[in-house]
Amino acid sequence: MNGTFAVLTFALGMYDAHTGCDSGCLSRVEADARVNVSSGVVHFVGDLVGDEIYVRYDAPMANGPFQLVAGVSATSTGDLWAGVGHAYTMETGSEGIFAELHAMTGIYMRGSGPELGGPIEFRSGVEIGYKWSNGWRAGLSLDHRSNAEIYANNPGVETVQFRVSMPLD
């Protein structure tokens, strides 16, 4: 899964930013601020290696379709990750259904979990979910973390999660 979600986030976001836009397509705009909490299982080389709790803040600003996000996670094996990046949310034709792609750069501090090659680890993923009229969201997410081969060792981990998102306004 290397950088697939990161490339999709950029490509679809740029397409969206320039669709029907003559200028200022990546200008700062307001976005829905929210706190996301998720819990899931971590897979490493196909094996289940632990559980993860992840908290992410979605800032009330975006550059075009790219919303600023920051997150921190902890695993049952004592691994920690913290990072910042962007999310791109797509509303579907169906009422309330959404898909989100995100790409983030962060720092990985290993506990007794997998050796991921180095302290800089990128997190990218996709979420499919439902947004209620009051702004609350729930969804299933698949995240991938790896170092994008900036170190010689780059095995990566995947996390499958259930996420709940609360609006802050």
Order of alpha helices (4+ residues) and beta strands (2+ residues): alpha-beta-beta-beta-beta-beta-beta-beta-beta-beta
